[in-house]
Amino acid sequence: MPLQRILALCFIFACLLAGAFLFRPGAKAAISNPNGQSYGRAAVMDGKTGADGRQAHDVKQSAVNREHSVIFSEFSAVDVVPDGNLEREFWTRAKRIHFDEAGFSRSRHTEARTLVASRWTRQYLYLAFWCHYQNLNIYDGEDPAPERWQLWEKDVVEAFINPTPDRPSHYYEFEIAPNNQWLDLEIDLTQHPFNNEKWNSGFSHETRVDTPQHFWTVEMRIPIASMKAAAAHPMTEWRVNFYRCDGAESGASRRMLSWGALPLNLPEHSFHQPASFGIIRFIPGS
């Protein structure tokens, strides 16, 4: 056999052997995250392969590239007047999200588990909250009609809504306490002070407290026009985050929960972190 043919066959055999080694079952190529770090063999971590390995990889990835949470708001052809009753048909089929994690440590507080749902119409954005509680902490005996400054010092749910995501520092804040006290603010983090307390959305809201079940509910109806927002349409996306202040006013029993994850161990413990906002997506009615 000519020498050239022998060398050619040897080269082909070497290529086949190398391919069998590189693509054998279980072998994985190195994967880099968006920051340029290499995770090595992607699904082989801590001695784990297959589903367990993929889960380990996903956990490590999530610490670097966490996706924003999404809440779906379904269209309604009819408007309703808030009365705090979340068992009526308007809410029973609404898609719900939930959260029970401390905003600044991500520790779990299942005793303060909070659920949120949303609906929308041509004129209004609706929000509903279901709040588990142990003991209520409110401004007892006060008239709930006027706006209450520093409502966040007591039990309260909060919604930060940004209908113009291209302006992340400008959004609107809505707070409701179990006794239906309220606060609404226009926020612009580029200004000082950043909260405009003179702004008034004209939103409607009602609450109910189920004392035997340790449960309180909130229903809000927010005029879309009050937020200087363009008309909503199916698949419109705004930025939003939800919060809950619960328990005693200070100490270990004070819980500051958030839906979208806040920067851990933030010194000033401020909810005003637009990068942590999730997405509210408007969808057609069923």
Secondary structure, DSSP 4 states (H G I P E B T S, - for coil): --HHHHHHHHHHHHHHHHHHHHTSTT---EEE-TTS-EEEETT-BTTB-HHHHHHHHHHHHHTTSPPPPEEEEEE-SS-----S-TTSHHHHTS-EEEE-BBTTT--B-GGG-EEEEEEE-SSEEEEEEEEE-SS----TT--SSS--TTGGGSSEEEEEEES-TTSTTEEEEEEE-TT--EEEEEEETTSSS-EETT-----EEEEEEETTTTEEEEEEEEEGGGGTPPPP-TT-EEEEEEEEEESSSSSTT-EEEESSPPPTT-TT--S--GGG-EEEEEE---
